[in-house]
Each structure stands twice: as C-alpha cells, then as structure tokens.
Amino acid sequence: MKFKRTKYGIHDSDTLRLKRRLPGFSNPFIRLSNVYGPESFEHGAQKAKRQLSNLLNNGKCPISIRVEGRDKFNRALVTLRCDRMNVNKAMRSFGY
C-alpha cells in the first residue's frame, strides 16, 4: 500500500505521527522500517531526531509512504520518501 501525506509531526528518530491515520491502522504513529534510533531517554536521541527532522525539512517535505507491515503497537512499518530521497536509507547511512 502506498500513501501520500503532508501533515505529520516528527516524534523521534524513527517514528512520525500522522495527522490522519492510514487506512487499516488504529495508531496514528508510523515507524521507519529497519531504522533503529535511540529511545528518547537514551544518549544521542536528540541528535538522531534532528537528523530525521533535517531530512524532512523540519516536517515541511511532503512524504510518500509504503507500508511494509505492522508492529506489536499497531504502528505501520514503512519505507518513507521525501521527494526522491529514501529516508530509511539516509537514516541508516547515519548509523541508525
């Protein structure tokens, strides 16, 4: 499934909160598939969140979402694109 969204917030280094939930999901949060950023209470969490924010132009870049699956919290596991950039790959290149 593929979707486009323009209204979202950056929750942490691997999770976004959508203004509108994706069809079939009760949770408005989506998680970047195969990206493992530090939890908000861990060292480096703010830096990792800033990296994602910079990639997404501080939440202003329209995103394309490809759903890969779902996690135990009913979040969509996704591959995210901002313009033509694969955000998941970019975050992994930074070590997340």
Secondary structure, DSSP 8 states (H G I E B T S, - for coil): -EEEES-EEEEETTEEEESS--TT-S--EEEETT-----TTSTTHHHHHHHHHHHTGGGTS-EEEEEEEE-TTS-EEEEEEETTEEHHHHHHHTT-
